[in-house]
Amino acid sequence: MQPVINNEHTIRRVKTSRFSLGTLFMYIVLTAWSLTTIYPLFWIVNNSFKVSSDVMNKSFSLALEPVLVNYTTAFDRINIGKSYINSLIMSGGTVLFVLLFGGLAAYVLSRFTFKAKRPIYSLLYATLLIPAFATVVPVYEILIKTGLVNTYWGLILPQTAGNLTFATLVIAGYMTTIAKELEEAAFIDGCNRWQMFVKIFFPVSRPAFASVSIFVFLWSYNDLFSALIFVNKESVRPIVALLNEISSQYGTDFGLMATAVALTVIPVLIIYLFISKFIEKGLTEGAIKG
Amino acid sequence: MKGDRKYILIFLFPMAAFMSIFLYYPFFKSLYLSFFRTKGFFDKKFVGWDNYERLTSDSLLGASTLHTLELMLYVIIFQVGIALVLAVMVDNISKFQGFFRTVFFFPVVISGTAISLLFVLFYNYNFGLLNSILANLGLEKVLWLSESNALKAVAVPTVWHYVGFYFVLFLTAMSKIPNDYYEAAKLEGIKGFQKMTKLTIPLILSDIKVVITLAITGSMKVFEFVWVVSRGKNNTEVLGTYMYKKALVDQNFGYGSTIAIYMVVLGVILALLANRLLKSEEITY
């Protein structure tokens, strides 16, 4: 009988505390903050469907009769579609390289024993102290000399290098938790190290690979500084560099600006809504601590 | 395993190559360039410590440093502070936890450039969102990007952008606290606000330390918010934009590199300092 009574007791407690003033206050604050993250997005999308003069004078009113003029301008005149493709190719390429090379390095660092391991870890941690500002000039020089500036490689290569440390540390952290028996079984089956990586460690570590790819994609897609320097020609310009261009060239065309922001943000948000579980999982696994 | 040596070398090689070519070598090259007066990439003259002496007398650099530090202060107090408060609240409620987690993370996935452009539309004097609100309330319009306001105006999107990120980190740390701790506290009669100050926060202190370190290194790197919202005008120049202007707009690679080295040193010192001040013992459950 005892436990039953206890249960009822706690249930009642929870019920009463749920309606306390403090809880109400918490919900109010949390709702208020979520409005600051939702309303601006709604505002921007809503205004992207109005002509500029309406954005200026009636920015709160609902776009009940949506016009697509800004969208046609965005695609025809400033060629935002091309920038989309550029962004996808460069950020996608970066993610691919980071996963492959970071994954291999992580596999070695987490599952092999060898002398140079500690110094390698120290070297890796040291890169966390080097911001892009401290490498940009010589990297720019290398890219100019090799003719890679204003090509897709001009952004993919430096961004891959910049994200490898993060990826390696996160994936290695995950791989150390994999049971040794799995490795031994594979060895008995005659797998070599490469097969072991492809058939066991990569599939088992999928959550780590997933969260790394999400973050690397976001950081690459959103990196204005590198884009401005390495790939700022119209034919290769990613979407953030185009946004910067719009703000300086079309700073008075509010409708177009709203549309450009909406077009940059909405696809990422939609993808985020589908994969938000992975992101939290990635963070939960102590990812960022690296 | 037999033949492991070969695999170690093969598997580590691509990473080593990337890092050497695009991180380590450029870093030391920047260090090297900081001792030269340059004209483009090909004309350079060794000038010893001249560039470093110039740092000390460069009043624009001093101002940029102060602006960066001011921004850093806002970030530590508000970004980390709001994230902590929100995390404590979400940890204490029973409904809609998932909703708040998802929604608070929205700004993090949006690019800083897009957020900056959004705030350009908010701050516009004649037609911006903020002044429309003021006008609707019958109040006078405010010049949001004036010399005295601009840095604070830039700080708002900077802070807003990453609150959700630290919020999730805090919430994760809190979810690792075993339930018995709270039950013991309940028996002692500790609840509400006291529970937060006496139990939750001390237990996640090491995570707070990590987050503050991230916030410090993060605010050293602020670039797009300043660049897009104000272009560094009206007392908003920060180290990132100043370095960009010197090194890449003016093409003064020597002095630009000196500024970059200064930023690295300053960042490391501040991070070490923060770690010293917030010394705490690692807690394992």
Interface residues (C-beta under 8 A of the other chain):
Chain A: V14 R18 G22 T23 M26 Y27 V29 L30 W33 S34 T36 T37 I38 P40 L41 W43 I44 N47 V55 M56 N57 S59 F60 F97 L100 F101 G102 L104 A105 Y107 V108 F112 F114 I120 L123 T127 L129 I130 P131 A132 F133 A134 T135 V136 V137 P138 V139 Y140 E141 I142 I144 L157 P158 T160 A161 G162 L164 T165 T168 F187 N192 R193 W194 F197 L218 Y221 N222 L224 F225 L228 I229 V240 L243 N244 I246 S247 G251 F254 M257 A258 A260 V261 T264 V265 V268 L269 Y272 L273 S276 I279 E280 L283 T284 I288 K289
Chain B: M1 G3 D4 R5 Y7 I8 F11 L12 P14 M15 F18 M19 I21 F22 L23 Y24 Y25 P26 F27 K29 S30 L33 F41 I82 V85 L86 M89 V90 N92 I93 S94 F96 F99 F100 R101 T102 V103 F104 F105 F106 P107 V108 V109 I110 S111 G112 T113 A114 S116 L117 L118 V120 L121 F122 N124 N126 F127 L129 S132 N136 W160 V163 G164 V168 L169 T172 G192 V210 L214 T217 M220 K221 F223 E224 W227 V228 L239 G240 M243 Y244 A247 L248 F253 G256 S257 I259 A260 I261 M263 V264 G267 V268
